[in-house]
Amino acid sequence: MDLPATGTRSGSGDVPPSAHAERDRSLRTLRARWRTASLAAGWRFPSDWALPEVDAVCAAVLAKGRVEAAETALAGLARARAAAGAGLAETLADLAALHAVLDGGDGFVSPDVDATPSRLLRTTALAWADVATDQLVHTEVTDPLTGLPSAAYLRTRLVEVYGAAAARERPAAEDHVLLVVSLDLRTVAGFPRLTGMILVADALRAVFDSGQSVASLGPSVVAALVSKDDGVASHGVALRRALHERLSVDSQLADAGRPRVSAVRLPATHELACDLLARLARA
């Protein structure tokens, strides 16, 4: 699992532009091969694979020349995976995909968790468990990146909506709808990825500022619970305009394509609505 280290310095102590370009190419290549192997190993939701921590792992591996030297970055990725809702089996399979890519040359790779060094499995599993356990004990109310309430808040809010609908003996979908915004960040890496979701959250707050419930559902998905009496269509138009104004200021985000804004009907029960939020978070 050795790789040639990158970033060789010149005699002046500065990294020449050609070295920067080569390092960036190497990072993008490793990232793309890892993603392909992870999807082949069973990663279920391609749009949520790419996190900023993925780039940190790739950079650490390329800088040190060995994946074993990237334990700190791998732990950070495992924590991010847990926070984003990825299961432990899926997280370990993703690690096995990286190991297979680094250990299997340029041809077809076959990720195998059992073939992954136990130390890396332990590091990843413990970091994932730290976050997963904390989520069970201390459910966060606010997403730290966007500042929006979390999906847990929206699930609680939906208890009230379904309770009120039951009291009126009518479906919750007759009075409320979910407006969901998803941003395809598969081609965006590093800080612009974080900026994108911050800007999306800002647009959501600006449009839904009169008592609607808004929340962050996942790494690239936010939503608003809107009363049909509030003019869903006009809010949708205003939201698209606000998103375009904010995201067009960054060329990387503009090139990533338009965010998808969807009106999603509420299902028959609160339990099904919670399942819906989970699917939307990773779609």
C-alpha positions as protocol buffer text, in pm:
chain_id: "A"
residue {
  index: 1
  type: MET
  ca { x: 0 y: 0 z: 0 }
}
residue {
  index: 2
  type: ASP
  ca { x: 290 y: 232 z: -73 }
}
residue {
  index: 3
  type: LEU
  ca { x: 255 y: 532 z: -298 }
}
residue {
  index: 4
  type: PRO
  ca { x: 522 y: 769 z: -422 }
}
residue {
  index: 5
  type: ALA
  ca { x: 516 y: 1076 z: -203 }
}
residue {
  index: 6
  type: THR
  ca { x: 432 y: 1403 z: -377 }
}
residue {
  index: 7
  type: GLY
  ca { x: 514 y: 1766 z: -314 }
}
residue {
  index: 8
  type: THR
  ca { x: 895 y: 1757 z: -362 }
}
residue {
  index: 9
  type: ARG
  ca { x: 1041 y: 2096 z: -282 }
}
residue {
  index: 10
  type: SER
  ca { x: 1294 y: 2294 z: -479 }
}
residue {
  index: 11
  type: GLY
  ca { x: 1615 y: 2429 z: -333 }
}
residue {
  index: 12
  type: SER
  ca { x: 1448 y: 2757 z: -242 }
}
residue {
  index: 13
  type: GLY
  ca { x: 1198 y: 2578 z: -20 }
}
residue {
  index: 14
  type: ASP
  ca { x: 899 y: 2663 z: -242 }
}
residue {
  index: 15
  type: VAL
  ca { x: 685 y: 2412 z: -429 }
}
residue {
  index: 16
  type: PRO
  ca { x: 708 y: 2488 z: -802 }
}
residue {
  index: 17
  type: PRO
  ca { x: 381 y: 2533 z: -995 }
}
residue {
  index: 18
  type: SER
  ca { x: 441 y: 2209 z: -1184 }
}
residue {
  index: 19
  type: ALA
  ca { x: 453 y: 2020 z: -854 }
}
residue {
  index: 20
  type: HIS
  ca { x: 124 y: 2178 z: -746 }
}
residue {
  index: 21
  type: ALA
  ca { x: -37 y: 2077 z: -1075 }
}
residue {
  index: 22
  type: GLU
  ca { x: 95 y: 1723 z: -1048 }
}
residue {
  index: 23
  type: ARG
  ca { x: -26 y: 1692 z: -689 }
}
residue {
  index: 24
  type: ASP
  ca { x: -373 y: 1814 z: -786 }
}
residue {
  index: 25
  type: ARG
  ca { x: -389 y: 1564 z: -1073 }
}
residue {
  index: 26
  type: SER
  ca { x: -281 y: 1283 z: -843 }
}
residue {
  index: 27
  type: LEU
  ca { x: -543 y: 1379 z: -584 }
}
residue {
  index: 28
  type: ARG
  ca { x: -823 y: 1391 z: -843 }
}
residue {
  index: 29
  type: THR
  ca { x: -715 y: 1057 z: -989 }
}
residue {
  index: 30
  type: LEU
  ca { x: -702 y: 884 z: -651 }
}
residue {
  index: 31
  type: ARG
  ca { x: -1034 y: 1035 z: -550 }
}
residue {
  index: 32
  type: ALA
  ca { x: -1204 y: 919 z: -873 }
}
residue {
  index: 33
  type: ARG
  ca { x: -1064 y: 563 z: -850 }
}
residue {
  index: 34
  type: TRP
  ca { x: -1163 y: 538 z: -483 }
}
residue {
  index: 35
  type: ARG
  ca { x: -1518 y: 655 z: -557 }
}
residue {
  index: 36
  type: THR
  ca { x: -1554 y: 406 z: -841 }
}
residue {
  index: 37
  type: ALA
  ca { x: -1435 y: 121 z: -622 }
}
residue {
  index: 38
  type: SER
  ca { x: -1659 y: 227 z: -334 }
}
residue {
  index: 39
  type: LEU
  ca { x: -1968 y: 237 z: -555 }
}
residue {
  index: 40
  type: ALA
  ca { x: -1877 y: -106 z: -690 }
}
residue {
  index: 41
  type: ALA
  ca { x: -1847 y: -230 z: -331 }
}
residue {
  index: 42
  type: GLY
  ca { x: -2206 y: -128 z: -260 }
}
residue {
  index: 43
  type: TRP
  ca { x: -2210 y: 242 z: -163 }
}
residue {
  index: 44
  type: ARG
  ca { x: -2582 y: 306 z: -194 }
}
residue {
  index: 45
  type: PHE
  ca { x: -2610 y: 680 z: -254 }
}
residue {
  index: 46
  type: PRO
  ca { x: -2348 y: 813 z: -499 }
}
residue {
  index: 47
  type: SER
  ca { x: -2436 y: 1179 z: -441 }
}
residue {
  index: 48
  type: ASP
  ca { x: -2335 y: 1174 z: -73 }
}
residue {
  index: 49
  type: TRP
  ca { x: -2003 y: 989 z: -109 }
}
residue {
  index: 50
  type: ALA
  ca { x: -1787 y: 1297 z: -169 }
}
residue {
  index: 51
  type: LEU
  ca { x: -1723 y: 1481 z: 158 }
}
residue {
  index: 52
  type: PRO
  ca { x: -1446 y: 1733 z: 234 }
}
residue {
  index: 53
  type: GLU
  ca { x: -1288 y: 1466 z: 455 }
}
residue {
  index: 54
  type: VAL
  ca { x: -1240 y: 1245 z: 147 }
}
residue {
  index: 55
  type: ASP
  ca { x: -1002 y: 1506 z: 6 }
}
residue {
  index: 56
  type: ALA
  ca { x: -821 y: 1521 z: 339 }
}
residue {
  index: 57
  type: VAL
  ca { x: -762 y: 1144 z: 329 }
}
residue {
  index: 58
  type: CYS
  ca { x: -640 y: 1157 z: -31 }
}
residue {
  index: 59
  type: ALA
  ca { x: -405 y: 1445 z: 48 }
}
residue {
  index: 60
  type: ALA
  ca { x: -265 y: 1265 z: 353 }
}
residue {
  index: 61
  type: VAL
  ca { x: -208 y: 944 z: 159 }
}
residue {
  index: 62
  type: LEU
  ca { x: -33 y: 1125 z: -125 }
}
residue {
  index: 63
  type: ALA
  ca { x: 179 y: 1335 z: 111 }
}
residue {
  index: 64
  type: LYS
  ca { x: 292 y: 1044 z: 329 }
}
residue {
  index: 65
  type: GLY
  ca { x: 304 y: 776 z: 60 }
}
residue {
  index: 66
  type: ARG
  ca { x: 115 y: 520 z: 274 }
}
residue {
  index: 67
  type: VAL
  ca { x: -247 y: 491 z: 378 }
}
residue {
  index: 68
  type: GLU
  ca { x: -135 y: 377 z: 726 }
}
residue {
  index: 69
  type: ALA
  ca { x: 4 y: 729 z: 778 }
}
residue {
  index: 70
  type: ALA
  ca { x: -342 y: 879 z: 719 }
}
residue {
  index: 71
  type: GLU
  ca { x: -508 y: 742 z: 1033 }
}
residue {
  index: 72
  type: THR
  ca { x: -604 y: 1085 z: 1164 }
}
residue {
  index: 73
  type: ALA
  ca { x: -767 y: 1177 z: 832 }
}
residue {
  index: 74
  type: LEU
  ca { x: -942 y: 840 z: 815 }
}
residue {
  index: 75
  type: ALA
  ca { x: -1083 y: 892 z: 1164 }
}
residue {
  index: 76
  type: GLY
  ca { x: -1212 y: 1233 z: 1054 }
}
residue {
  index: 77
  type: LEU
  ca { x: -1379 y: 1076 z: 753 }
}
residue {
  index: 78
  type: ALA
  ca { x: -1537 y: 803 z: 967 }
}
residue {
  index: 79
  type: ARG
  ca { x: -1683 y: 1067 z: 1199 }
}
residue {
  index: 80
  type: ALA
  ca { x: -1818 y: 1260 z: 899 }
}
residue {
  index: 81
  type: ARG
  ca { x: -1969 y: 942 z: 754 }
}
residue {
  index: 82
  type: ALA
  ca { x: -2147 y: 869 z: 1082 }
}
residue {
  index: 83
  type: ALA
  ca { x: -2275 y: 1226 z: 1107 }
}
residue {
  index: 84
  type: ALA
  ca { x: -2407 y: 1202 z: 751 }
}
residue {
  index: 85
  type: GLY
  ca { x: -2598 y: 883 z: 829 }
}
residue {
  index: 86
  type: ALA
  ca { x: -2376 y: 620 z: 668 }
}
residue {
  index: 87
  type: GLY
  ca { x: -2381 y: 285 z: 848 }
}
residue {
  index: 88
  type: LEU
  ca { x: -2073 y: 116 z: 991 }
}
residue {
  index: 89
  type: ALA
  ca { x: -2074 y: -165 z: 732 }
}
residue {
  index: 90
  type: GLU
  ca { x: -2092 y: 88 z: 450 }
}
residue {
  index: 91
  type: THR
  ca { x: -1815 y: 299 z: 606 }
}
residue {
  index: 92
  type: LEU
  ca { x: -1584 y: -2 z: 642 }
}
residue {
  index: 93
  type: ALA
  ca { x: -1658 y: -112 z: 285 }
}
residue {
  index: 94
  type: ASP
  ca { x: -1559 y: 236 z: 171 }
}
residue {
  index: 95
  type: LEU
  ca { x: -1229 y: 200 z: 360 }
}
residue {
  index: 96
  type: ALA
  ca { x: -1177 y: -141 z: 197 }
}
residue {
  index: 97
  type: ALA
  ca { x: -1230 y: 23 z: -142 }
}
residue {
  index: 98
  type: LEU
  ca { x: -950 y: 271 z: -71 }
}
residue {
  index: 99
  type: HIS
  ca { x: -722 y: -11 z: 45 }
}
residue {
  index: 100
  type: ALA
  ca { x: -799 y: -211 z: -270 }
}
residue {
  index: 101
  type: VAL
  ca { x: -728 y: 87 z: -496 }
}
residue {
  index: 102
  type: LEU
  ca { x: -391 y: 151 z: -332 }
}
residue {
  index: 103
  type: ASP
  ca { x: -302 y: -217 z: -320 }
}
residue {
  index: 104
  type: GLY
  ca { x: -436 y: -334 z: -654 }
}
residue {
  index: 105
  type: GLY
  ca { x: -248 y: -142 z: -922 }
}
residue {
  index: 106
  type: ASP
  ca { x: -426 y: 15 z: -1217 }
}
residue {
  index: 107
  type: GLY
  ca { x: -654 y: -275 z: -1310 }
}
residue {
  index: 108
  type: PHE
  ca { x: -984 y: -398 z: -1165 }
}
residue {
  index: 109
  type: VAL
  ca { x: -995 y: -394 z: -786 }
}
residue {
  index: 110
  type: SER
  ca { x: -1207 y: -603 z: -553 }
}
residue {
  index: 111
  type: PRO
  ca { x: -1269 y: -437 z: -214 }
}
residue {
  index: 112
  type: ASP
  ca { x: -1252 y: -683 z: 76 }
}
residue {
  index: 113
  type: VAL
  ca { x: -1304 y: -567 z: 434 }
}
residue {
  index: 114
  type: ASP
  ca { x: -1132 y: -879 z: 566 }
}
residue {
  index: 115
  type: ALA
  ca { x: -818 y: -792 z: 368 }
}
residue {
  index: 116
  type: THR
  ca { x: -797 y: -441 z: 515 }
}
residue {
  index: 117
  type: PRO
  ca { x: -536 y: -393 z: 792 }
}
residue {
  index: 118
  type: SER
  ca { x: -699 y: -441 z: 1133 }
}
residue {
  index: 119
  type: ARG
  ca { x: -546 y: -121 z: 1269 }
}
residue {
  index: 120
  type: LEU
  ca { x: -721 y: 87 z: 1002 }
}
residue {
  index: 121
  type: LEU
  ca { x: -1047 y: -98 z: 1061 }
}
residue {
  index: 122
  type: ARG
  ca { x: -1021 y: -33 z: 1434 }
}
residue {
  index: 123
  type: THR
  ca { x: -941 y: 337 z: 1386 }
}
residue {
  index: 124
  type: THR
  ca { x: -1232 y: 383 z: 1147 }
}
residue {
  index: 125
  type: ALA
  ca { x: -1482 y: 183 z: 1351 }
}
residue {
  index: 126
  type: LEU
  ca { x: -1400 y: 360 z: 1679 }
}
residue {
  index: 127
  type: ALA
  ca { x: -1426 y: 706 z: 1520 }
}
residue {
  index: 128
  type: TRP
  ca { x: -1758 y: 613 z: 1357 }
}
residue {
  index: 129
  type: ALA
  ca { x: -1890 y: 472 z: 1685 }
}
residue {
  index: 130
  type: ASP
  ca { x: -1796 y: 787 z: 1878 }
}
residue {
  index: 131
  type: VAL
  ca { x: -2029 y: 996 z: 1665 }
}
residue {
  index: 132
  type: ALA
  ca { x: -2302 y: 734 z: 1631 }
}
residue {
  index: 133
  type: THR
  ca { x: -2315 y: 681 z: 2007 }
}
residue {
  index: 134
  type: ASP
  ca { x: -2316 y: 1054 z: 2075 }
}
residue {
  index: 135
  type: GLN
  ca { x: -2606 y: 1097 z: 1832 }
}
residue {
  index: 136
  type: LEU
  ca { x: -2806 y: 841 z: 2028 }
}
residue {
  index: 137
  type: VAL
  ca { x: -2745 y: 1018 z: 2357 }
}
residue {
  index: 138
  type: HIS
  ca { x: -2732 y: 1383 z: 2249 }
}
residue {
  index: 139
  type: THR
  ca { x: -2938 y: 1449 z: 1939 }
}
residue {
  index: 140
  type: GLU
  ca { x: -2818 y: 1775 z: 1789 }
}
residue {
  index: 141
  type: VAL
  ca { x: -3082 y: 2039 z: 1726 }
}
residue {
  index: 142
  type: THR
  ca { x: -2872 y: 2246 z: 1483 }
}
residue {
  index: 143
  type: ASP
  ca { x: -2652 y: 2144 z: 1192 }
}
residue {
  index: 144
  type: PRO
  ca { x: -2307 y: 2296 z: 1266 }
}
residue {
  index: 145
  type: LEU
  ca { x: -2227 y: 2381 z: 901 }
}
residue {
  index: 146
  type: THR
  ca { x: -2546 y: 2547 z: 782 }
}
residue {
  index: 147
  type: GLY
  ca { x: -2687 y: 2662 z: 1115 }
}
residue {
  index: 148
  type: LEU
  ca { x: -3024 y: 2511 z: 1015 }
}
residue {
  index: 149
  type: PRO
  ca { x: -3222 y: 2288 z: 1250 }
}
residue {
  index: 150
  type: SER
  ca { x: -3144 y: 1919 z: 1205 }
}
residue {
  index: 151
  type: ALA
  ca { x: -3364 y: 1644 z: 1061 }
}
residue {
  index: 152
  type: ALA
  ca { x: -3448 y: 1547 z: 1420 }
}
residue {
  index: 153
  type: TYR
  ca { x: -3618 y: 1884 z: 1463 }
}
residue {
  index: 154
  type: LEU
  ca { x: -3820 y: 1836 z: 1144 }
}
residue {
  index: 155
  type: ARG
  ca { x: -3929 y: 1490 z: 1256 }
}
residue {
  index: 156
  type: THR
  ca { x: -4054 y: 1643 z: 1581 }
}
residue {
  index: 157
  type: ARG
  ca { x: -4231 y: 1921 z: 1391 }
}
residue {
  index: 158
  type: LEU
  ca { x: -4403 y: 1660 z: 1176 }
}
residue {
  index: 159
  type: VAL
  ca { x: -4545 y: 1495 z: 1489 }
}
residue {
  index: 160
  type: GLU
  ca { x: -4739 y: 1817 z: 1543 }
}
residue {
  index: 161
  type: VAL
  ca { x: -4847 y: 1839 z: 1179 }
}
residue {
  index: 162
  type: TYR
  ca { x: -4976 y: 1482 z: 1170 }
}
residue {
  index: 163
  type: GLY
  ca { x: -5142 y: 1523 z: 1508 }
}
residue {
  index: 164
  type: ALA
  ca { x: -5328 y: 1834 z: 1390 }
}
residue {
  index: 165
  type: ALA
  ca { x: -5429 y: 1660 z: 1068 }
}
residue {
  index: 166
  type: ALA
  ca { x: -5564 y: 1361 z: 1262 }
}
residue {
  index: 167
  type: ALA
  ca { x: -5769 y: 1592 z: 1483 }
}
residue {
  index: 168
  type: ARG
  ca { x: -5926 y: 1742 z: 1169 }
}
residue {
  index: 169
  type: GLU
  ca { x: -5971 y: 1392 z: 1023 }
}
residue {
  index: 170
  type: ARG
  ca { x: -5784 y: 1476 z: 704 }
}
residue {
  index: 171
  type: PRO
  ca { x: -5447 y: 1376 z: 554 }
}
residue {
  index: 172
  type: ALA
  ca { x: -5146 y: 1588 z: 648 }
}
residue {
  index: 173
  type: ALA
  ca { x: -5067 y: 1619 z: 276 }
}
residue {
  index: 174
  type: GLU
  ca { x: -5378 y: 1831 z: 224 }
}
residue {
  index: 175
  type: ASP
  ca { x: -5233 y: 2116 z: 429 }
}
residue {
  index: 176
  type: HIS
  ca { x: -4853 y: 2086 z: 404 }
}
residue {
  index: 177
  type: VAL
  ca { x: -4584 y: 1997 z: 153 }
}
residue {
  index: 178
  type: LEU
  ca { x: -4206 y: 1956 z: 171 }
}
residue {
  index: 179
  type: LEU
  ca { x: -3995 y: 2178 z: -54 }
}
residue {
  index: 180
  type: VAL
  ca { x: -3664 y: 1995 z: -88 }
}
residue {
  index: 181
  type: VAL
  ca { x: -3340 y: 2141 z: -225 }
}
residue {
  index: 182
  type: SER
  ca { x: -3056 y: 1910 z: -326 }
}
residue {
  index: 183
  type: LEU
  ca { x: -2721 y: 2025 z: -464 }
}
residue {
  index: 184
  type: ASP
  ca { x: -2507 y: 1791 z: -674 }
}
residue {
  index: 185
  type: LEU
  ca { x: -2159 y: 1835 z: -523 }
}
residue {
  index: 186
  type: ARG
  ca { x: -1992 y: 1529 z: -675 }
}
residue {
  index: 187
  type: THR
  ca { x: -1759 y: 1743 z: -886 }
}
residue {
  index: 188
  type: VAL
  ca { x: -1692 y: 2002 z: -614 }
}
residue {
  index: 189
  type: ALA
  ca { x: -1410 y: 1953 z: -364 }
}
residue {
  index: 190
  type: GLY
  ca { x: -1263 y: 2135 z: -68 }
}
residue {
  index: 191
  type: PHE
  ca { x: -1388 y: 2469 z: 65 }
}
residue {
  index: 192
  type: PRO
  ca { x: -1632 y: 2545 z: -223 }
}
residue {
  index: 193
  type: ARG
  ca { x: -1828 y: 2234 z: -120 }
}
residue {
  index: 194
  type: LEU
  ca { x: -1879 y: 2377 z: 229 }
}
residue {
  index: 195
  type: THR
  ca { x: -1958 y: 2720 z: 86 }
}
residue {
  index: 196
  type: GLY
  ca { x: -2225 y: 2571 z: -140 }
}
residue {
  index: 197
  type: MET
  ca { x: -2435 y: 2434 z: 144 }
}
residue {
  index: 198
  type: ILE
  ca { x: -2389 y: 2750 z: 350 }
}
residue {
  index: 199
  type: LEU
  ca { x: -2525 y: 2955 z: 58 }
}
residue {
  index: 200
  type: VAL
  ca { x: -2814 y: 2712 z: 6 }
}
residue {
  index: 201
  type: ALA
  ca { x: -2906 y: 2740 z: 374 }
}
residue {
  index: 202
  type: ASP
  ca { x: -2890 y: 3120 z: 354 }
}
residue {
  index: 203
  type: ALA
  ca { x: -3128 y: 3118 z: 57 }
}
residue {
  index: 204
  type: LEU
  ca { x: -3369 y: 2891 z: 243 }
}
residue {
  index: 205
  type: ARG
  ca { x: -3372 y: 3119 z: 547 }
}
residue {
  index: 206
  type: ALA
  ca { x: -3423 y: 3428 z: 332 }
}
residue {
  index: 207
  type: VAL
  ca { x: -3728 y: 3285 z: 153 }
}
residue {
  index: 208
  type: PHE
  ca { x: -3891 y: 3102 z: 444 }
}
residue {
  index: 209
  type: ASP
  ca { x: -3874 y: 3372 z: 708 }
}
residue {
  index: 210
  type: SER
  ca { x: -4236 y: 3379 z: 827 }
}
residue {
  index: 211
  type: GLY
  ca { x: -4264 y: 3080 z: 1057 }
}
residue {
  index: 212
  type: GLN
  ca { x: -4208 y: 2787 z: 820 }
}
residue {
  index: 213
  type: SER
  ca { x: -4002 y: 2494 z: 948 }
}
residue {
  index: 214
  type: VAL
  ca { x: -3667 y: 2455 z: 770 }
}
residue {
  index: 215
  type: ALA
  ca { x: -3401 y: 2190 z: 829 }
}
residue {
  index: 216
  type: SER
  ca { x: -3081 y: 2032 z: 702 }
}
residue {
  index: 217
  type: LEU
  ca { x: -3152 y: 1671 z: 603 }
}
residue {
  index: 218
  type: GLY
  ca { x: -2809 y: 1559 z: 484 }
}
residue {
  index: 219
  type: PRO
  ca { x: -2469 y: 1668 z: 347 }
}
residue {
  index: 220
  type: SER
  ca { x: -2626 y: 1818 z: 34 }
}
residue {
  index: 221
  type: VAL
  ca { x: -3000 y: 1830 z: 108 }
}
residue {
  index: 222
  type: VAL
  ca { x: -3216 y: 2086 z: 291 }
}
residue {
  index: 223
  type: ALA
  ca { x: -3592 y: 2117 z: 318 }
}
residue {
  index: 224
  type: ALA
  ca { x: -3877 y: 2342 z: 425 }
}
residue {
  index: 225
  type: LEU
  ca { x: -4215 y: 2230 z: 557 }
}
residue {
  index: 226
  type: VAL
  ca { x: -4458 y: 2472 z: 392 }
}
residue {
  index: 227
  type: SER
  ca { x: -4828 y: 2525 z: 448 }
}
residue {
  index: 228
  type: LYS
  ca { x: -5024 y: 2513 z: 123 }
}
residue {
  index: 229
  type: ASP
  ca { x: -5194 y: 2833 z: 235 }
}
residue {
  index: 230
  type: ASP
  ca { x: -4856 y: 3012 z: 209 }
}
residue {
  index: 231
  type: GLY
  ca { x: -4835 y: 2992 z: -169 }
}
residue {
  index: 232
  type: VAL
  ca { x: -4607 y: 2700 z: -244 }
}
residue {
  index: 233
  type: ALA
  ca { x: -4556 y: 2792 z: -610 }
}
residue {
  index: 234
  type: SER
  ca { x: -4451 y: 3150 z: -537 }
}
residue {
  index: 235
  type: HIS
  ca { x: -4214 y: 3033 z: -266 }
}
residue {
  index: 236
  type: GLY
  ca { x: -4063 y: 2784 z: -509 }
}
residue {
  index: 237
  type: VAL
  ca { x: -3996 y: 3059 z: -763 }
}
residue {
  index: 238
  type: ALA
  ca { x: -3846 y: 3286 z: -497 }
}
residue {
  index: 239
  type: LEU
  ca { x: -3628 y: 3003 z: -371 }
}
residue {
  index: 240
  type: ARG
  ca { x: -3489 y: 2926 z: -718 }
}
residue {
  index: 241
  type: ARG
  ca { x: -3410 y: 3294 z: -768 }
}
residue {
  index: 242
  type: ALA
  ca { x: -3236 y: 3320 z: -430 }
}
residue {
  index: 243
  type: LEU
  ca { x: -3032 y: 3006 z: -497 }
}
residue {
  index: 244
  type: HIS
  ca { x: -2921 y: 3132 z: -839 }
}
residue {
  index: 245
  type: GLU
  ca { x: -2816 y: 3471 z: -698 }
}
residue {
  index: 246
  type: ARG
  ca { x: -2600 y: 3312 z: -429 }
}
residue {
  index: 247
  type: LEU
  ca { x: -2448 y: 3016 z: -612 }
}
residue {
  index: 248
  type: SER
  ca { x: -2360 y: 3205 z: -930 }
}
residue {
  index: 249
  type: VAL
  ca { x: -2091 y: 3405 z: -748 }
}
residue {
  index: 250
  type: ASP
  ca { x: -1864 y: 3097 z: -733 }
}
residue {
  index: 251
  type: SER
  ca { x: -1751 y: 2945 z: -1064 }
}
residue {
  index: 252
  type: GLN
  ca { x: -1712 y: 2594 z: -919 }
}
residue {
  index: 253
  type: LEU
  ca { x: -2062 y: 2600 z: -775 }
}
residue {
  index: 254
  type: ALA
  ca { x: -2206 y: 2749 z: -1093 }
}
residue {
  index: 255
  type: ASP
  ca { x: -2043 y: 2474 z: -1299 }
}
residue {
  index: 256
  type: ALA
  ca { x: -2185 y: 2206 z: -1070 }
}
residue {
  index: 257
  type: GLY
  ca { x: -2528 y: 2274 z: -1217 }
}
residue {
  index: 258
  type: ARG
  ca { x: -2854 y: 2409 z: -1084 }
}
residue {
  index: 259
  type: PRO
  ca { x: -2976 y: 2289 z: -747 }
}
residue {
  index: 260
  type: ARG
  ca { x: -3282 y: 2069 z: -769 }
}
residue {
  index: 261
  type: VAL
  ca { x: -3594 y: 2209 z: -602 }
}
residue {
  index: 262
  type: SER
  ca { x: -3876 y: 1957 z: -557 }
}
residue {
  index: 263
  type: ALA
  ca { x: -4220 y: 1967 z: -399 }
}
residue {
  index: 264
  type: VAL
  ca { x: -4257 y: 1636 z: -215 }
}
residue {
  index: 265
  type: ARG
  ca { x: -4597 y: 1513 z: -97 }
}
residue {
  index: 266
  type: LEU
  ca { x: -4622 y: 1401 z: 266 }
}
residue {
  index: 267
  type: PRO
  ca { x: -4705 y: 1030 z: 309 }
}
residue {
  index: 268
  type: ALA
  ca { x: -4998 y: 892 z: 504 }
}
residue {
  index: 269
  type: THR
  ca { x: -4832 y: 853 z: 847 }
}
residue {
  index: 270
  type: HIS
  ca { x: -4562 y: 1015 z: 1057 }
}
residue {
  index: 271
  type: GLU
  ca { x: -4359 y: 693 z: 1052 }
}
residue {
  index: 272
  type: LEU
  ca { x: -4359 y: 694 z: 672 }
}
residue {
  index: 273
  type: ALA
  ca { x: -4267 y: 1063 z: 677 }
}
residue {
  index: 274
  type: CYS
  ca { x: -3959 y: 987 z: 888 }
}
residue {
  index: 275
  type: ASP
  ca { x: -3862 y: 715 z: 640 }
}
residue {
  index: 276
  type: LEU
  ca { x: -3909 y: 970 z: 362 }
}
residue {
  index: 277
  type: LEU
  ca { x: -3675 y: 1219 z: 532 }
}
residue {
  index: 278
  type: ALA
  ca { x: -3408 y: 949 z: 565 }
}
residue {
  index: 279
  type: ARG
  ca { x: -3432 y: 865 z: 195 }
}
residue {
  index: 280
  type: LEU
  ca { x: -3426 y: 1230 z: 91 }
}
residue {
  index: 281
  type: ALA
  ca { x: -3116 y: 1290 z: 304 }
}
residue {
  index: 282
  type: ARG
  ca { x: -2913 y: 1043 z: 101 }
}
residue {
  index: 283
  type: ALA
  ca { x: -3080 y: 1062 z: -241 }
}
